[in-house]
Amino acid sequence: MKLAERIRQQLKEIEAKGLTRKLSPPRGIDFSSNDFLCLANDSRIKNAFVYSARKDGIGSTASRLLRGDRDLFHEAEARFADWKTTEGSLYFATGYQANVGILQTFLEPEDVVFSDELNHASLIDGIRLSKCKKVVFPHLDPEHLSKLLRETSCRGQKFLVTESLFSMDGDIAPLDKYAELCRETNTNLIVDEAHAVGIFGKRGSGLIEEFGIEQDVFLSVNTAGKALGVSGAFAAGDTETIEYLINRCRSFIFSTAPVPAAAAALIESIGIAETEDGRRKKLLETAGFFRRLLNDAGITVPNDNSQIVPIMIGGSERAVKIAESMQAKGFDVRAIRPPTVAEGTSRLRVSLNSGLTENVLREFVDALEISMSEN
């Protein structure tokens, strides 16, 4: 079979399962992006980016270990580490690049990693690249995890890898229980704070802060293209850990550095996310109100305390039809289907932001009732 024929055949199989994906620019009211605090279009952040672009240029021109380093990167990393209360941080171009590279760097063949079954693809891929032993534990199940941690033999280091706020279900990991287990079993805790940084905690630095386990976390990964409204990701940890990444992390060493202006924008963004706590409070209040509206309308959703609300549909084709119906009504919500989620659990993933009003939320729920009844 020729390659072109194989590709064509597999595309037909994807289509037959109702899993074809298409690129679609934003249209309508935002119910699907991760711009949780509405910072992506904040004039202060845009001005910082534009000023830096004019001053420093657009391209970084090389990896940071060659000529791509900038003082702005160091300033942004110091600012983020201070916010996260760690000794240091390292800025990556994307969260995927950070997760894949970090896990490949620290996990060695004789190590054992314990991974939540619903961890993000970037965490799964990083673990695969590491070639260490992987033990997958049931989602958010500390009791089962405790048994596995105590009974699994390991000649090297043990690692526990988890998201703090899971991106498809909007549920929160019991980080305090995980931290206790890690202390008891000499396990290194790595936490992906992608959807929590900027939202939770008194200073908004994430669920690590919310749970008060800063001293128990070996390393956290914090994307900057969601609540912070820019792009990239920060790894945050102690000084030696960051130095080790600079020297050993292939995805960092062999990648062109991010756009310098992004670092300038992030310095501004971190300050806003930390000090303007009204945005964070508004977002979580909006999430609570929205969940109550849905449940009152007979659309059952989990009673979690996060800005990500999964509306379970089941079949892929029906999820797509309902999403298309909502988009036609002016609400930009997208269908999530396998392999992103398990078979039979296709859903609308509603991702709320602090700019949504109660009237808009009511209109969304009213439109959703109609769309679900018609499809």
ABEGO torsion letter per residue (X at the ends): XBAAAAAAAAAAAAAAAGABBBBBBBBEBBAABABAAGAAABAAAAAAAAAAAAAAEABAGBBAABAABBAAAAAAAAAAAAAAGBABBBBBABAAAAAAAAAAAABBAABBBBBBAABBAAAAAAAAAAGBBBBBBBBGBAAAAAAAAAABBBABBBBBBBBABBAAAGBBBBAAAAAAAAAAAGBBBBBBAAAABGABEAAGAEAAAAAGAAAABABBBBBAABAAGBBEBBBBBBAAAAAAAAAABAAAAABBBBBAAAAAAAAAAAAAAAABAAAAAAAAAAAAAAAAAAAAAGBBBBBBBBABBBBBAGBAAAAAAAAAAAAAAGBBBBBBBOAABBBGABBBBBBBBAABBAAAAAAAAAAAAAAAAAX
